[in-house]
Amino acid sequence: MQQGHPRHKQLNRARHEMYLHNRHKAEGVWTAIENLMTGFSKAISIVGKRISGALGIDEQTSAPNVDYDKFEIKDIATDMFRNNAGIVDYGKSQTL
């Protein structure tokens, strides 16, 4: 019974080693691209902070932490028709 030519085994092993080599190189390329983008991001962030510091722009502050359960829901109609709520009552303000 004839087995495969010894050269086929050598070629298959060479292809597999080349695959591993290419995969390793591709991982290195992706790592380099990731490091480059991280560097650009940090550089842009530093420049932005310097510019905002030079212009006196404050960083955005977060909204205060408010517990809305403490507040009651107000009736809009009550606020609208309360005295001195900005609605003109023509019966009292007009003089004839």
Secondary structure, DSSP 8 states (H G I E B T S, - for coil): -----HHHHHHHHHHHHHHHHHHHHHHHHHHHHHHHHHHHHHHHHHHHHHHHHHHT-----------GGGS----HHHHHHSTTSS---HHHH---
